Amino acid sequence: MKKSVLRAIILVFTLSISGLLHAQTNDELVLMTVAGEKVTKSDFLAIYNKNNVKGEVIDKKSLDEYLELFINFKLKVKEAEELGMDTAGSFKTELAGYRKQLAQNYMVDNEVTDILTKEAWERMQKDVRASHILIKTDPGASPKDTIAAYNKALDIRKRIMNGEKFEALAKEFSDDPSAKDRDASGNRPGTKGNGGDLGYFTAFDMVYPFESAAYNTKTGEVSMPVRTDYGYHLIKVADSKPAMGRIRAAHIFVQFPNNGTAEDSLKAKTKIFEAYNKIKSGIDFDTIVQKYSEDKATAPKGGILPWFGVNRMVPEFILAVAKLSKVGEISAPITTNFGWHIIKLIDKKENGSFDDAKGEIKQKVNRDTRSQRSKESVVSKIKSQYGFQEFPLAKSAFLSVLDTTIFQDKWDAAKASQLKGNLFKVGDRIITQESFGAFLAKDQKSQAPEDFNIYLSTKYKKFVDESCMDYKDNKLESEFPEFKSLMKEYRDGILLFDLTDKKVWTKAVKDTTGLENFYNSNKNNYMWSERLQASTYTTKDKDVIKKSKKMAEKALKGSLTEDNILEKLNKDGNSVLKIEKGKYSKGDNKTIDGVKWETSITDIPMTDGSFEFIVAYKVLTPEPKTLNEARGLVTADYQNFLEKDWIKTLRTKYPIQVNKEVLSTLK
């Protein structure tokens, strides 16, 4: 059994054993003391009931067995502590990993996450087609530059409202290169700009602020300037339609010739319609793909494209696919910027119900930038709960020690060495300027210079957020008893696993001498039942089967070996005859079970086009299996032996006291 699986089993066992050690009831009588640790009646009873069918009358036998199991568990954990295993670096690292995972549930605002999840699902029910004009602005731009970019976007919007074409203004002003026409250069052909048209998309296809603006803008309208990390966007929604879902399609593609003449374009059109007419006449789609399609990547595969969503194809392609309602349906020729297409619908996966999709969408929300809203909510609650207090002058003092080296990853915290005041306070923890200086030095990177006020505000907010989250994280054990209990369960489970692995599992595998001695002392526990030594002869050649049976009669008498038979009949590398040898117990092989268990040769029946007979050499009396034959069972039994011996030692080493009077009240 793999150690990862064993560890999981041990952790589950530990959760069962210790999961309710902290539950409080009115009955706090001490039931037992194991290695100095007291266990109350209520603690033990709660644990016992957790692992047995609720409502059943407590059975004396099962209670006694569980009592011994519990004592053994406590002894092993105590031994691990005595050996210092809880102070090992590897143990601390692993436990910290579990804690980090467990703490995540307490460091998010589940209510906000649920709202974002539902919002995303609702948006996924629609596909939106939008165009944009981007006025690029760096996240760290100065207020002056930011306002200038916003006003520029606002001026462009006014021109659109006054009747100028969105597409023309996108080609003129947008900082998105795809909006503009591109001239041919060298081996690169010229391309026509998209005029800001981004095609269709759905939730998670765009950055969250852009997505929200697009879904909240009515069809045909233009949004106010929307800020993202890229700058300001004007968004015009061209269409909104029911979600397409995921599509598998095939296509026949005829390319528009680069810089071709009108005659070249006509040839392309003639070719695609010739292909379409042949499909309409009844010729197989795959045949036409092979002959006509110029998509070298998909033509050998019947024109089949990878599964795609609404944002992976140009709008014309998406609209044509949307009209195909049945699997196998084929579109008329359509044009895109790339050329002519004939599309065949292969398969379609529609969005599932909210309950079906909720888990996956929630994972996407947690990975997406929109999850920042949940974090901001948590930080806000932490500030309110613990009385966050900041000292603004202490923050602004850093403006005097920041210089351009911080944009080159060369700023030294020593430049802020004179700043030793308090920066802010959360709960009973005071965060100093010195800590913030160390953070700035660690968090710096090479980047484009930006306004120092904006840079400082951004870093300060990040530092405050992390400090608040860290403070909350350190309060989890004291504020959430169930978290503290779970951490103890994981701690004890890891110790139990590691020590049991060392004392039992790994030892049983590595201690070859001990394993062999254990086998020799117990070999009669690993017996073969009565077996038949037999060989099965198989061939499709009637003459070969007759010859081999005559030879087998000699083999049965010992005058010829089966290797000799194979050598004589399988000449020139042709394996016309196969002989399968073995020692069979009842139930190993149905055919062998059906023959007489005595020295003999069966008749030659024909099965599945092959001739076959069986040579039964002798019946083998029961005998011990060799160590190699029984290694798995022997190892498992040796592990049980080692564990029992170990438990015996622990029970001698550590005191165990069970209050019989309290125990009797349970029984």
N, C-alpha and C positions, 0 to 999 in steps of 0.2 A: 504493500500500500504506500502511495506517495506521501511524503511528509506534509505537503500542503493540505492533503485531504485529512490526515491525522490531526493536524493542527486545528482544522475547522471543527472536527468531531470533539476535540478536547475543549475548544472554546464553547461549543454548544453545551457540553456537559457542565462546564463551569458556570455558564449562565443559569443552567437549571439548578445547580447546587447552591450558588450564592446569590441568585437574583433577588431574593427577598430578605436578605440578612438585615436590611435596615428598616423593614416594615415594623411598625409599632402597633402593639395591641395592649389590652389591659393586663394580660397575663405575662409578666416579665420574670417568672421563676426560672432559675438557671437549670437547664436540663443536663448539660455536660460541660466539662472543661477539658479542652484538648490542647496539649502543649502550651498551657498557660492562657489560652483564649477561651472566654466564656461564651456559651451559646444558650440563648433562652429557649424556653418551651415554645413561645410564639414564633420565634425565628424558624426553628426546626419544623414546626407543624406547617407553617406557610410554605416552606420549601417542599416538604413531603407532598402536600396537597397540590402544589404546582406540577409535580411530576407523576401524579396518579389521577385516576378518573374522579372528577368532582362528584360528591354526593355518595360515593361508596363508603361503606363502613370500614374503618381502619382495621386491616387484617394484621394480626400479631406477627405472622411470619414475614410478610412483606415489610412491615415496619422495622423489624429486627435487621433484615437484610439491608434496608436503606440506611439504618443507623450505622452499620458497619462500613457501608460505602462512603457515607459522609465523613466518618472518622478518618478513613484512609485518605480521603481528599485533603482534609485539614492537615494531616501529618506530612503529606508530600509537599504542600505549600510551605509549611514550617521548615522542613528540611532544606528546601530551595533557599529560603531566607537565611538560614544558618550558614549555608555555603556561599552566601554573598552574591547569588545569581541576580538578585534584584538591583545590584549596583553595577552590573556589567554594562559596558557601552552599547553593545548590540541589543541588550534587553531594553535599555532606555530609548534607543532609537526606534525600535519596533513599537513600543508602547506609545511613544510620541506620535507615531504615524497613525495608530488607531485613534488616539485622542484628537488629532487634527480632523480626521474624518467625522468623528462623533460630534465635535464642536461645531461643524458647519451647520448642523440643523438648528443651532441656537444663535447663529450669526447672520441669519437672513430673516426678512420680514415675509413670512409665508402668506400673509394676506395680500401684500403687494405682488408677490410672485404669482399667486393664484389669479389676481386681476390681470396681470400681464399675459398669463397663459391663456385665459379666456379671450382677451383682446386679440392675441395672435391667431387663435383658432377662428374667430369671427372674420378676421381679415383674410385668412386663407380660403374662405369661401368665395372670394372674389379675386379676379385678376384685373390689374389696373394697367393701362397704357398711358405713359406720361412723357413729356418733353421737359428739358430744363435748360436754363441759362446759368452758368456758373461764373461768379465773380470770386476769383481765388483769394483767400485770406488765410494766412498761417494762424494756427491756434494761439500762438504767442505774439500776434501782431499788436502794435501799440494802439491805444484808444483812438488816436488820430487816424491811423491806417484802417482800423476796423470801421470807424464811422464813415470814412471815405468810401469803403467798399459797399457798405450798407446803402449809402446815398446813391451810389452808382446803380446798384440793383433797383432801387426805388425809382430812379429816373427812367430806367429801361421799362419798368412796369408801367409807368405813366404813358410812355409812348405806345405800348401795347394796348392799353385801355383807350387810347386815342385813335386806334385803328391800324397801327402798323403791324405787319406780319411777325408772329413769334419766331418762325423759322428763319426769316431774313435777319432779325436782330440777334438770334443765336449764332448764326454764321459770322456776324460782324463783331459781337462783343464777348461771346462765351469763352471762358478759359478751358473748356473741355475740348481737347483737340479733335475729337470725333465729330464735332458739330460742323467743322469747316471742310471745304473741298481741299484736296491735297493734290498738288501737281506731281506728274511723273518725275522720278529722279533716279538716274542710273538704271539698274535692273528692276526698280520698284515702279509698278504702274501707278498712274494717277487714280484717285478714288474720290467719289462724291461724298460730301459730308452729310451727316444725318439730320442736320438742322436742329440738333438737341434731342431728337427722338430716341428714347431709351427702350422702346418696345414695351412688351408686357412684363409684369413682375408681380410677385405676391409677398406675403410676410416673410421676413428674414433675407430677402434678396437684396435689399438696400440697407444702408445705415439707418438706425431707428428714427432719428429726427426727420430724415427725408421720407421714409416710409409713412410716418404719421401724417406729415403734411400732405402727401399724395392721397392717402385714404380719407383725409378730412377736407379735401378740396373737391367741389362738385365738377362733374364732367363739363368741359368747355370753359371753365374758369381758370384764372391764374392766381397762384398763391401770393401772399406777401413774402418778402425775402426770408428764407429759412436758413438758419446757421447750422453747419456741420463742421467737422474737422477740416473739410476741404475749402470752406468759405461760405458765401451766401448763394442760395439757389432761388431762382424763380421757377416754379413748377406749374406746368399747364397739363391738366388731365384731359386726354383725348378720348378715352373709352374706359368703361368698366363693365365686365361681363362675368357670368358664373365661372367658378374655378375650373380649369381644364384638368388639373391633377397631373399624373405622370403618364407619359405616352411612349409607346414603342412603335416606330413607323419605319417604312422602307421608302426609298425614293429613287427615281430615275432622274439624273441630272445632266443637263446640257449647258455648258458654260458660255457666258457672253464673252466673245473674243476681246482681249484687252486692246483698247485703242482701235477697235475694228471699224470697218466701214458699215454703211447701211446694208450692203450686200451680205457682209458677214453676219450681221444680226438676223437678216432674213433666213440665212442658211440654218442658224441655230433654231429659229422658230419652226422652220420647215421640218427639221430633224425631230424635235420634241413632239410635234403633232403627228408625224409619221409613226412614231412609237406609240402614241396614244391611240391612234386609229387601229393599229394592229392589236392592241390590248382589247379594244372594243369588239374586234372581229373574233375574239376568243383565244388568241395566242396567250400562253402563260406569262404572267408578270415577270417571273424569274428569268425566263428566256429573253424577254425584251431588255431587262436590266443588263444581262451579259452582253447584248449586242449594241445597246445605245448609250448606257450611262457613262459619263465621263468622270464620275467620282471613283477614283482608283482605289480608295480605301474601303468603300462599301460594295462596289460592283461584284467582287468575287464572293460576297456573302449575301447575295440576293438583294443588295441595296439597303440592308437593314442597318439603321442607325442605333446608337446606344439609347437607353431610356433617357428621356429629357423632360424637364419642367418648362413652365411657360417662359422663363427668362433665358432659356438656352438657345432659342431660335429667333430669327428676325420676325417682325410682326406679320408680314405677308404669309409666311410659312405657318405661323400659329393660327391665323384666321382660317387658312385652308384646312388645317387639321381639325379645327373646331367644328367644321361642317360635316366631318366624317363621323357618322353616328354608329356604324356597325363595323365590327372587326372584319377585315377583308375588303372593305369599301375603298375605292380608288378615286382620287380627285382628277379633275380636268387639269391641263397644264396651267401653272401659275408662274409669275416672275417675281424674283427678289433681286437685290443688288448683285447677287452672285451669278444669276442665270435663270434658266427654266427648270421647273421641277414637276414631276408627277408623283403624287404621294399615295402610299397605301397604308391604311391603319392596320397594325399588327396586334396591338394589345393596349389596354387602357386601365389605369388604376385611379379611381376617384378617391377623394379625401374621405377618410372614415369618420365615424361619429366622434364627438368630443371625448367621450369616455375611452374610446379606443386609442385616440391620438394624444390624450392628455399627458401621459408619461414622456413621450418623445418630445412634445412641444415644450414641456417644462425643462427638459435638459437643454434644449436650444435656447430658451430664455435665460437660463443660468450661464450659458456660454456667450451670450450676446451682450452688446453694450447696454441694452435696456435693463439688464440686471443691476446696473448702477443705481437705479431708482430704489431697488430693495435695500441696497447697502446704505444709501443716503437716509432711508427711513430708519434703519437700525441705528445709524450714528446719531440721528436726531433724537431718537428715544433714549439712547445712552446719555447724551448731553442733558436731557431733561431729568432722567432718573437719578443721575449722580451729581447734578449741580455743576455743570461745566462753567468754568469762568476763565476768561482770557484777558491778557494785558496787551492791548494794541500797540503801545509804544515799544514794548519789548520786541514785537514783530518788526515794526518799521525800522528799528535800529539796524537791522541787517542790510538795509539799502546802502548804508555807508561802508559796508565791508565786501559787498559783491562787486565783481569786475568782470571783464570779458573772458577771463580765464575759465569761468564756470561754464561757458559755451564750448570750451575746448577740452573739457574733462581734466583741467589742471588746477582747479581752485583748491586751496589748502584750508582746512578748518582752522588752522592756526591764525588765519587772518581775522577770525572772530573770537580769539582767545580772551579779549577783554570783556566780552559779553557773558556775564555770569548770572544775570537776573532770571526771574521766573517768567516763563512764556505763557503758560496756561495751567489750569488745574482741573482734573477730572476725578471726582470722588475724593479719596484721601491721597491721591498721587499728584505730585507737583512736577511738571515738565519744565526743564530749564532751557535757556538759550543755548547752553553748551550742547545739550542733546540734539537740538535742532541744527546746530552747526555741523555736528557729526553726520546727521542725516543728509544735509545738503551735499557734503563732500562725497558721501557714499552713493547718492542718487543722481549725481551729475553725469552727463554724457556729452559727446561731441554733437553739436547741433547748430542750426542757424541762429545767430543772435536775435534776441527779442527784447521787448521792453522790460526793464528790471522790475517794475511794479507788478506786471502781469506774471512774470516768472516767479517772483517771490510769493505772490498770492496763490498760484497754482501749487507750488511746492509746500507751502504752509498748510493749505487745505488737505493735501495728501498726507502730510505728517500728522495733522490733527485727527483725520479719519483713522489712520493706522493706530495711533495712540489710543483712541477711544475703543476701537475694536479689540486691541490688545488688553486693555483694562477689563473689558467685559469678559474676554476669554479667561483671564486669571480669576474671575469671580465665579466661574461656572460651578466648581465643586462646592463652594460655600452657599450658593444661592439655589442650586438645583440638586436636591438629594438623589433624584433618579440618575443624574449625570455622574455624581460621585459613586453611586452604587455600580453603575455600568463600568466605570473606569476600574473599580476594584475587581470586577468580574474579569475584565480583559487582563488585568495585571496577574491575577491568580491563574487564569487560564494559560497565559504564556509561560509562567513559571512551571506550572504543572506539566505542560507539554515538553519544555526544554529538559527538565530533570528526568521525566519518564523516558524521553528519547535517549538520554545519556545512560540511564541505569538499565533500561530494558530493550528498547527497539534496536538502536544502533549496536548496543553491546551484543545482542543475540546474533546479529549479522557478522560482526567483526571477530567475535570470540569463537573462532573455528574449532579450537581445542575443546572448549566447553560444550559447544554444540555436538561435536563428535562423541564426547563422553556421555552426554545426555542421551544421544541416539543409542549408543551401545547398551545403556542401562534400560532403555525402554523400547528396543527394536521390535519386540513382539506386539507392540501397540500399532505397528504399521505393517500389517500383513496383506499380502496379495491373497485374494480368494482363489478358488480353483480356476485355472486358465487353460486355454487350448493354444498350443503352438501350431500355427497353420500358415499356409501361403495361398494366395489367390492368383491364378494364372489368367490373363486376359489378352485376347487378340481379335482382330477382325478377319483374320485369314483362317479359313477352314482347315487347310492342309497343315498350317503351323500349329493349330490347336491340337490336332491329332498327333503330330510328332512330339509336341511338348508333353502330352499326357503319357506317352510311352517312356519318355525320358524321366518324367516325374516318378514313375513307378520304380525306376532305378534309384532315383534320389531318395525315395522313401526307404529303400533297402540299404542306402549308404554307399552305393557304388558310383554315385555321380552327385555332384553338387549343383545347386541352382545357378551358381555363377557360371558353371560349365554350360548349363542349358542356355542361358542368355547369350553366352559367347558363341555357341554353335548356331543359334537361330537368328540372332540379330547381327547379320553380316553387313559390311560396307556402310556402317553407321546408321542403318535402318532399324529403328526400335519397333519391330512388328509385334514383339511379345513383351508384356509387362508382368513382373512377378512382385506382388506386395506381400512382404513377410511381417509377421507379428505374433505377439502373445496376447490373447484376448480373454477378458473376463466376460461373464454374462452381462449383456446390455451394451457392450462396446460396439458391436457390429451385428446388425440384424441378420445378415447373410450367414455369418459365422454361428450365430445363435441357432440357426435353423438346421445345421448339419449335425450328424452324429458325432458326439465327443468321444471318438476313438480313432485309432490309427486307420486311415482310409483315404480314398480318393473319390470325390463325387462325380456324378455324370457331367456331361457338357451341355448345359442349356444355352440358349441364345437370348441376350437381353440388350435392348437398345442398339441392335446392329453389331454386337460383339459376342464372341464365344468366351465362356468362362467355366473354370472348374476350380475346386478347392482341394488342397492336399492337407489333411490333418495328420500332423506328425505324432504328437503325444499330448496327453493331458497332464498338466503340471499341478502337483499338489500344492496346497497353501504354503507360503514361505514369506519371511520378512522382506519388505522392500529395502533396497539399498538406500543409503543416505541421500544420494542424488535423486533417486526416484521419489522419495518422500520429503525432500528438503523443505517445501512450503509448509507442510503440516508439522514437521519436526521443529522448524523455526518458530512457528506460532506457539507450539506447546512449550518450547524452551523459554519464550518470552513470558508466558504465563507462570512458568516455574520461577523465573528470575523475579517477577513482580511479587509473587507470594512470599518469596524468601526476603525480598526487600521490605515488604510490609511488616513481616515478622520482626525484622531488625528495628524498624521505626517504632513499632509498638513497645519494644523493649527500651528504646532510647528515650522516648518522650512519655510523660505521665498522661493517663487518660482517666477521667473520673466521670461516671454517669450516675446521675441521681435517680436511683431506682424508683423512689416514691413519685417523682415527677413523671418518669417514664410510664409508670403504671396508670397515670391519669390519661395518657394518650391511648393506651391499649383498652 
